[in-house]
Amino acid sequence: MPNVKNEAVQISYHVQGEGNPLVLIHGWSCEGRYWDEFGYTAKLASDFKLIIPDLRGHGESDTPADGNFSDAAFASDVMAVLDDFGISSAHVFGHSLGGWVAFELAAKFPSKIRSLIIGGAHPYAEDLSLLRSVSPADIAPMWETARAPFSAKSRQRLAAFDRRTLAGMVPDRADQTERVKAFRMPRLMLCGTTDFRFSDMKRYAESDHHWQFIAVEELDHLQTNLGPVRAGHSARAKVLEEDERCGLLAANWERESVCGTRNRHITRLARSDGTHRPRRFCL
C-alpha cells in the first residue's frame, strides 16, 4: 500500500478504479479494507477512482504518539492522501466516524469537496461514553451478528486493538451544525431505520432542505454499512454526476430478496413543503 507522512503520522491508503475521484472513509475500529470486503469497490471501481485511506490508528496507518484523534486530525489524514496523489477535489462518502470526518472536511475544506454522502452520522452533540466502554473483543461478534464477510486479517486487527487507544478515538461529540451550514455542494444522508442515530439524522435533514435523505427500512447501524453484500439483501450505492457545476448527486440503492427474505424498502424524506426532488435520485 502507498503511504504518506502527515506530520509525524504515516497514513496508508490505496487507490482503485478509473473515473472521477471518490474518497471512502471507514468507521471507528474499521479500516480501508472493509470497503473491499463489504463489496463497495467491486460495485464502484468501474465508475470512480476510489481513494481509500486507513485513518490514523487504524489498519496499516500509524497510531499518533500524542493521541490526537480529533476530527481535524482525521481530516488532515484524508487531505494528506489527496495531496500525495495529486487530487485537488473529490466526492466524499463516510460512514459513522467516517461521516464525522466528512463533515469536518466539508467545514474546513469546502472547495476540495465536490459532494458529500454521510452514513450513520450527524453533526449534533453526542455522548459516546457507551461506545468507549466497548472492548476490542466485543467488536467482532457485533459484526458477526450482522453477517459481515470478514477476512482473517480483519479479525486479527480487531483483536489487536489497544482498548485505551480505541476509546481515545471517540471523545464526546460537540455540536458542529453551525460549522457545516455554509457547505453548499450536493449532499446526501442515508441511515437504516433501526440505527440508533436515525432520529437525529432525520431531524437534521429536515432542518436543512439542502440535504437529501434516504431511510433504509429495517437495517441498523452496522447492517447499513454492509451495503452491497449482507443483512439479507443486496444493495449498491452509486454516486452519479448530475452536471458539471454540481458534480455528484444521485444515490442509487437497490434491494432485492435473498434466501427467501422479503425486500427491504427505501424511502425518501420529503422537504418541509411536502415535495420531493426526483431528478436527484433514481430509487
Secondary structure by P-SEA (a helix, b strand, c coil): cbbbbcccbbbbbbbbbbccbbbbbbccccccccccccccccccccccbbbbbbccccccccccccccccaaaaaaaaaaaaaaaccccbbbbbccaaaaaaaaaaacccccccbbbbcccccccccccccccccccccaaaaaaacccccaaaaaaaaaccaaaaaaacccccccccccccccccbbbbbcccccaaaaaaaaaaacccbbbbbbccccaaaaaaccccccbbbbbbbbbccccccccbbbbbbbbcccccbbbbbbbbccccccccccccc
